[in-house]
């Protein structure tokens, strides 16, 4: 039996506790949010955020959590913040890790790009190889800091961690000896660390992994340099792999319909659908379909019913059949894209890097519902909670609500 693994945790109804929502699938439930906005229309509040970070906001029990990197006299201050969702007032702001020599980053990256995770009164923040921390949501006090995920990042860190069954999973694909690791969320100690089994010429990536349940056991889905690998959540053992020539992988995979769908390359992106349930090298036996036209290098796809929606970094949006890869439509939206599309209000939202958002109606014929815009750079994926959208720019956090 193969099924998508649900993210099991105790949450307040309507929370947005991690990257791409409650099930990390880009689906927003709950009350409707405004379909139109601007820098002033339907803006409940707009709060300046110090420093720079492209982590998405997450929400739990009326509080917003995010990370940021602030330039200080002696380097960088990597910080976590909590804000009141009703008012935008900062509840606490804490330095998690000081950095005197920060690793170099890509122009589109920040030193605070991985999205936090909220669970049961604590928030986990991840700054790549610099460190990972568990903080109390009430005041930001530190429970533990893990500095054992040591690797050599290229262009900084980007992928967000995920949590399941007491383990925080982080992909650590650096310039040498890339690996996937699990951190015990109670102790902050490494539960397992598995080096990538394929030696790649270019070994760095920035992927956010996901989970699938296969034959009653949870597997970690983690695309990497020159291969995709699935790992046993309990032990870290590699279960199966698909070989490919790509590198610098970013989008989070989609798991549904007995498939895992992922991108394998940044420079020449291609979506690949692989049937779950294999063992060993399944490159020749389990690949269901491949798509190169319009495949994303950075934004994660979103699945609605039997249709998969995605947008390339250069603004080419597409809808395909998830079972076959058959294309229903392709359209150039314009602009560059990093944020992942979100299914909300019965529609799909695409946000480009210049603050332009496009709503479309789900369906096998393209129907654009409307467009909205705010000033500033917008690389972070929006969050939705309790009838509001939380939109982060390079300077502000917006609450869009009536």
Steps between C-alpha positions, in 0.01 A plus 500: 500500500633841401369828631604855569629546853303755696692733729378386841505765771268667746406838357240766550247483216607726216869513591768531229785330686762436230607563140197476267243446773366238741577206270785675317304463176415863420133465597333767717174407674279710727325834447543679169761772465471813283546442129608859439764709674768763446742691720194653670188304399400219739819551703417430864854594595846536352804454725867565414724196557864568589776346290429264215349153493312296243355252747122484475293611799340220702206535741374326809248601765481863388874555467721541194856367501776578254877528476725776374869589469602844627833658413686609815842646568667161548320307226146368496236445762278203408169563671156359562193717552145456626223746409139531606287392204220746585710813537840428346664602826835334568461272804864399514813515287798283593847451364536125449851490355765770455716460188835671457581344161184423306520264200459665161149492355330524161349836407152345531575338835519629856665378818153423637324312219386169662146527640440432871275221633259538794409196711329472840624820663843513337638638174792349309721737301765385255793700365668224300850404606516793746251333733151381581310598815192413700337802666207549732217678319406700811820705527751368246722346765733227377430135577795368299732593216644240262822592318580150379356525147836604364549534125641750251208692347515646151296821455371463858225281642149483360307181570262490796500210746198276557385312812339160547498246785729702723766560235596821323629414152750731330664458160862612514626496142818706504810519283636170633364188671129596482268325745150477643456506877239458770516700824314377809258783580512430874877504547640685198737207436548338160288185478652391169712640221512338155749608239373523144570174318576658163816703454413806294727739315296792640360391833308794643122536520237691699204263510220481755420128538162343565358169628311206352357195672577180311385161636429662835846653540598864459759585238686830460482628141822694434613599148872562487794550266495247214229290666176489695509286815237371740610428858348306786386757758595279795848396397610728216562201273472579130213292361498593131642749255454645153807622310506827307762756390367804690617711791405803717149368563251720685126412467329282760373173348129424462375160624162376380331245274770245583765733357769735615553793264814711519742717306852369446699796372526879535657593166291259290197428719293192434207366702515125552219281635614176664281216621542433871571155638835412345831377638853578388558675168155548340608737223399261223193350665306766693513830306139574392550821303732797442433865412761756395285781358429760768642293786590702811853543635385660828119511566339177622202366301150480651253218436123558484302184434659324203668813368852620578570875475848650486688807382853526369746751642447706183123518543368222277200344679360158414231250591553129434329172583673356807456141383636536148681833478269602214502878457167683529631855461813713515509879526769761560403711804804728489765580756727268695369256762639353822192473726296181471137515376230457764146359467275731703144634470431228243760664273873479440730790583826561312729769647796631302818658638379858442184486711259412217248229595279319251188303598378228266200270507601133529418315183620354175442829323686806623272760661676792665284637779697815581831660591628699800827669583707635789839673477824326587666166434288194575688170506334346808191280465193662668325349802123477556318484833157595639383699198829685449800473271845587633728630227869566558704743292864598538395773745154428639258236616144566380180366646242496219154477651161672488 
